[in-house]
Amino acid sequence: MEMFTGVLTIFVLAVFVGIEVITKVPPTLHTPLMSGSNAISGITLIGAILSAGSQQTTLTTILGFLAVLFATVNVVGGFLVTHRMLGMFKRKD
């Protein structure tokens, strides 16, 4: 129970720190940060593919498949948002 309390405390603190950091980022830095987050999601996607492909148990295969699905949605959505944000900086004819 003590370990769970410690891990939960770290998780809650990480959530609050993450929210504070994200809300303090100026809009001009969102596109570079989104690109960095896409790179991290790409690494997550590779790990998820390896996990799903190992087929050690049915549970790991299912969780790996779900991880592949969610990481793919995250990467594609990130690239779409980045593309849209970069379009905002183009000159209008």
C-alpha positions in Angstrom: 0.0 0.0 0.0 2.9 2.4 0.7 4.4 1.8 -2.7 1.0 2.5 -4.4 0.6 5.7 -2.4 4.1 6.9 -3.4 3.5 6.1 -7.1 0.0 7.8 -7.0 1.6 10.9 -5.4 4.2 11.1 -8.1 1.6 10.6 -10.8 -0.6 13.4 -9.4 2.3 15.8 -9.1 3.4 15.0 -12.6 -0.1 15.8 -13.9 -0.1 19.2 -12.1 3.5 20.0 -13.3 2.5 19.0 -16.9 -0.6 21.2 -16.9 1.4 24.2 -15.6 4.1 23.7 -18.2 1.7 23.3 -21.1 -0.4 26.4 -20.1 2.7 28.6 -19.9 3.9 27.8 -23.5 3.5 30.8 -25.8 1.6 30.0 -29.1 4.7 30.5 -31.2 6.3 27.4 -29.6 3.3 25.0 -30.0 4.4 23.8 -33.5 8.0 22.8 -32.4 6.7 21.2 -29.3 4.1 19.3 -31.3 6.8 18.0 -33.6 8.8 16.8 -30.5 5.7 15.1 -29.1 5.2 13.3 -32.5 8.7 11.9 -32.3 8.0 10.6 -28.8 4.7 9.1 -30.0 6.6 7.5 -32.9 8.9 5.7 -30.4 5.8 4.6 -28.4 4.4 3.2 -31.6 7.5 1.2 -32.3 7.4 -0.2 -28.8 3.7 -1.0 -29.2 4.4 -2.9 -32.4 7.1 -4.9 -30.8 4.8 -5.7 -27.8 1.9 -6.8 -30.0 4.2 -8.8 -32.3 5.8 -10.8 -29.5 2.6 -12.6 -28.7 3.7 -13.9 -25.3 0.2 -14.0 -23.9 -3.2 -13.0 -25.2 -3.3 -10.1 -22.8 0.0 -8.6 -24.1 -1.2 -9.0 -27.6 -4.4 -7.2 -26.9 -2.7 -4.4 -24.9 -0.1 -4.2 -27.6 -2.7 -3.8 -30.3 -4.5 -1.1 -28.3 -1.2 0.7 -27.8 -0.6 0.6 -31.6 -4.1 1.9 -32.2 -3.8 4.8 -29.7 -0.2 5.7 -30.6 -1.2 5.8 -34.3 -4.1 8.1 -33.6 -1.8 10.3 -31.6 0.9 10.5 -34.3 -1.6 11.2 -37.1 -3.5 13.7 -35.1 -0.2 15.5 -34.1 0.9 15.7 -37.7 -2.5 17.1 -38.8 -2.4 19.7 -36.0 1.2 20.7 -36.9 0.2 21.0 -40.6 -2.7 23.2 -39.8 -0.6 25.4 -37.5 2.1 25.8 -40.1 -0.6 26.8 -42.6 -1.5 29.7 -40.3 1.9 31.2 -40.9 1.7 31.1 -44.8 1.2 34.3 -46.7 -2.3 34.8 -48.1 -2.5 35.7 -51.8 
